């Protein structure tokens, strides 16, 4: 692994794996998120493991598997409202706790994900 990355500092793939598992467990039971996610989150979680690995400085597995990230474009088929952004970030906040990701990495990760989540919004609240 590359040195000096968030990916390396938090413990690499095993930590990403725990984070993503803890995250989708919550997404799958969040009333605001259930309507837009598939019932079976196995494949969604697999892609997210690849993406977050790359996003935090690890190997570029997402791009190898799926091509250019184009995250905003990939989210356009789903109505992402401010409420759903908040719900997504709530699930992530709890998952960061469950995966025992410590400061200062926790805050750095949450900030990066908050900026990306803001960028993903494409629909006003109803
Ligand atoms: C895919 C919702 C933010 C990364 C998806 C999917 C939904 C979704 C419904 C499709 C799931 C599927 O069909 O498997 C949301 C909502 C967000 C949000 C409501 C709130 C703002 C983010 C953020 C990131 C992210 C902040 C990354 C930092 C991904 C990835 C995929 C995905 C990597 C898989 C894309 C692919 O098909 O390769 N998201 N998302 N999402 N999301 Fe999000």
Boltz pocket constraint, residues with backbone or C-beta under 6 A from the ligand:
constraints:
  - pocket:
      binder: B
      contacts: [[A, 36], [A, 37], [A, 38], [A, 43], [A, 44], [A, 47], [A, 48], [A, 51], [A, 55], [A, 66], [A, 71], [A, 74], [A, 75], [A, 78], [A, 79], [A, 80], [A, 81], [A, 84], [A, 85], [A, 88], [A, 89], [A, 112], [A, 113], [A, 116], [A, 117], [A, 118], [A, 120], [A, 121]]
      max_distance: 6.0
